[in-house]
Structures are given as structure tokens and as C-alpha cells.
Amino acid sequence: MARISFPKDFVWGTATASYQIEGAYDEDGRGLSIWDTFARTPGKVVNGDTGDVACDSYHRYEEDIALLKQLGVKSYRFSIAWPRIFPQGTGEVNEKGLDYYRRVIDGLIAAGIEPAVTLYHWDLPQALQDKGGWDNRETIDAFLAYAEIVFKAFGDKVKSWITFNETWCVSFLSNFIGVHAPGHTDLQLATNVAHHCLVAHGRAVQLYRSLNLPGQIGTTHNLSWSEPYTTRPEDVEAARRSRAWGNEWFLEPTLKGSYPQFMVEWFRGKGIEVPILEGDMETIGQPIDFIGVNFYTGGYTRYKKDSGLFDSEDVQVGFDQTFIGWNVYPEALYKVLSWLHEEYGDIPIYITENGACTDDHVAEDGGVHDAQRVDYYRKHFIQCQRLIDSGVPLKGYYAWSLLDNFEWAEGYAKRFGIVHTDYETLERTPKDSYYFIQKVISEGGFDV
Ligand code: PNW
């Protein structure tokens, strides 16, 4: 038997996002976001689900905070909905929107939980999308105005800030692959969006520094890990391109102020240029206090001529998969974070999301027995221990998610929560995974 144990100051947390949990889409002056529009567009979200009600956390946040307290987490990561603060994206501040987050933040602090706030978790005000969204550099200025209001309102109480959640999803998944809002399929557009979000991140960091607030600021990228399917050089290169697109395209500007040159050439070969203006790369590469990493999966990639953007394909063999079809590959977490540490040095790392989708039901005994999720967490915690043992500055871990919630294009059909949500009654029921994590936190580890 061995003991997996975490440092005393390790930051345990769970994460959510505004549109996925809040509901109350038209209350207290909230404006519409691109997700309201997208979810109402036939065929975009499974079953035509929307976030109109979601988990109703707008009204039930006290219950959610009680669940967090009982769980024993040190921190809770949630996001602020920009259209609650600026219903039209710019202009007049909506005080009622600020009031809601003030209640949440004060409630968390009263419960002994540190708020970790994401500024942008995908709910761009629709009014800004109507003017070009992130393709339009004016959206960067609007974001800065929003960030300033929020920093000034909460900067004394919130000590941990994340500018953007998953810039790869905001750009390529949403504007090239097209499965998330606003649902475009244009590679040049997606490249512009990625660049403008990165610039907005850098400018928000500069703004935060100028306000002399007492906390830390970083950003969150979703990383994955593609292994070459074979040792053949063409497979090795294909896997390299896949990792570069998902990982380095975002990490390198953020942490080194440059784009990976071989990828710039690859894109150029497709007629795609990054719209870099003078000073942009210095802005993007502003020093940050930590890097957030969302990790779910990895797998094998091999060369396939004329397949996709990168002459490559994923090979789905040899892995268990979760209910959403993603490989379970815990060692990939170790590999990608070891690589990040080697490549980018000693910047503190937080796993800002990790978790599994399983097909959960409330059992006759009243419990929710999500054995695959418990196993997924256990295996990823073991990799966290390996990372810490090898000297990687992994400072914390946020389970995705506190609650089953609106899983974007998958609607309510796919559940990631450690707490079950009954979408009829909105009743919350902690799952076995919740009790597992609760025990790991209270005992500082577990036996394997
Ligand atoms: C992340 N993909 O989203 C988000 O940060 C969460 O809001 C989300 O609920 C969670 O992971 C689980 O999906 C992603 O299709 C959604 O590649 C989809 C993809 C990646 C990340």
C-alpha cells in the first residue's frame, strides 16, 4: 500500500461558469450573450436545451455555497457574466449585476472559501458580436472597460483572477470547428479571434497591475497531449503539430511573447496570417502570476495525408472512454505538465478544471454512484502527486464541476458534476465522487 498525500497549502477547489449554472437569463437587467443566441438556433445544442434556467444558481447560490463548505474546499472558481454587468457590452453599468456577484463573493468569504474569478467564460454580450465580436479589435477595449469595473468592485476581496477560460475553445472550437457560439467555420476568423483574446488578456493583466490590487492574475488554457501512434517520423510530426495547435499556440504567446514559428509557417501555407500589430506580442507576454490548465484527455495521433488542418488523425484505440467519448489518459496529465514546466520554467500551475462525464442517475438508495468518475479522479490525483514529487510547481486543483450543468453544445445530456442536479426540481444530490473528494481533502490524501 502507498499513500498519496498533498501539501498542507495545496489549494483544493471546484469550478463552474456563469452561463452553465446561473439561469435567470433575463433577470435584473441581464443582456443577451452569444450563448443565448446560439442555444436558440435550431440544431446547435442537443435537445434544443438552453441556459435559461440551468441550475438556477442565480437564486440558489446559498445552497451551492453550503455544498462547497461541506465539501471542505479552500477555493471556488466561478465566472462573471459580462452581460449582467454591461447588458449591451459597453455603456452603462448594471448595478444589479454587480450586486449578485457581491452576494456570491461575500457568501463565499463568510463560509471561509476563497473566490477565484474568471472574467471571460464564453458569454460575450450579443451586442458586441453584432459588431464583429472578437474579430473586431474594439471588443478588446470593451473587455478592458468591463474588467476595470469588476476589478474595482471586487479587487479587494477576490485574490485570484483568471482573464480567459480556454482561448482555444473561444477561437478555434467556436469560429473554425464551429460547434460553440458564435458557430463560424472560418480559419482566418478563428486565428484573429485567438490573437485578439490574447491581446485582451495581456491588457487586462497590465490594467490589474496598474490598480495595485492585493491578488494574483493569470489565464487558463485547455491543454491535451497527443502521443505519436507509432515512432515513424511522419506520426511523430503529426502528433507534434496537434500538440502545437492545442498547447503552444496559446502557451508560447502567454509565457514567452511569441507564436511557435513552425506553426506560423504551417498556417501561412494555408493562406492564414496572424493579425499582429506593433506591440501586441509584448502586451500578450506580460508576466503573469500563474498559469491555469484545464485538462481532460489525450490520445494517439498519426499522419494522414489531406486529413483535417494538419494531415493527421486521432486513433481511438487502447483507452477507456467517458460518457462524452473522451479518452481516459491520466498519464497524459503528467506528461503535459512536466513538459510545460520544462519548456516554460517555474511558473506556478493550477489545474483549473479536470473531471469526467458519466451517465449518472439517482439510485433507489438515494445516492448517485458515479464509480467511473471516482476512478477518474483517483487516477488523476495520483498523477498530481507524481508531478509534485518531481518538482513541478502544481499549487492547486479544481474539480470540474461542482454541479451537473449546461454542458454547452451537449446541453443537459452530459453530466460532469460531483453533485447531481435534478433538472425538474433543481434539487442537488452529492454523488459518491463528492464524498471521495471530501475525504481526500479532509485527510490530506488517500491510500492506493
Ligand atoms: C471545458 N471540446 O469545455 C470548459 O471550460 C467547461 O466550461 C466545460 O463544461 C468543460 O470543459 C467540459 O467540457 C470544453 O469539445 C468543451 O474540445 C468542449 C471541448 C473542450 C473543452
Residues whose N, C-alpha, C, O or C-beta is under 5 A from the ligand:
A	BS01	PNW	A17
